Amino acid sequence: MTREGSERAAAERLTSGIQPETARLVLQRCLAGDLPPASALRELYDMTAEPERVRSLVDHVTDRAAVLSRAGDRLLQDRVDELTQLVVEPEKPH
């Protein structure tokens, strides 16, 4: 399996079962490297209009990453960490 294929498989593993399906696909694209974390969060906020729901989705992925990530998933783990950081720390004013 190629590195890209491995990342996609890992992203699918970490987002498996997330509902709604549209949110799962946004997170999957983000974790696979196809969508920047900030853009993924914007899409999730637009989709749900509920910051608590977005936080819950990101927490779910973060928890799964802690349990299911493999040694070769470092890049994917970095994406999870960035996504989590963006949710936890509000943007600082410029």
Stockholm file with secondary structure:
# STOCKHOLM 1.0

chainA/1-94         MTREGSERAAAERLTSGIQPETARLVLQRCLAGDLPPASALRELYDMTAEPERVRSLVDHVTDRAAVLSRAGDRLLQDRVDELTQLVVEPEKPH
#=GR chainA/1-94 SS CCHHHHHHHHHHHHHTTCSSHHHHHHHHHHHTTSSCHHHHHHHHHHHHCCHHHHHHHHHHHHHHHHHHCCTTCHHHHHHHHHHHHHHHSCCCCC
#=GC SS_cons        CCHHHHHHHHHHHHHTTCSSHHHHHHHHHHHTTSSCHHHHHHHHHHHHCCHHHHHHHHHHHHHHHHHHCCTTCHHHHHHHHHHHHHHHSCCCCC
//
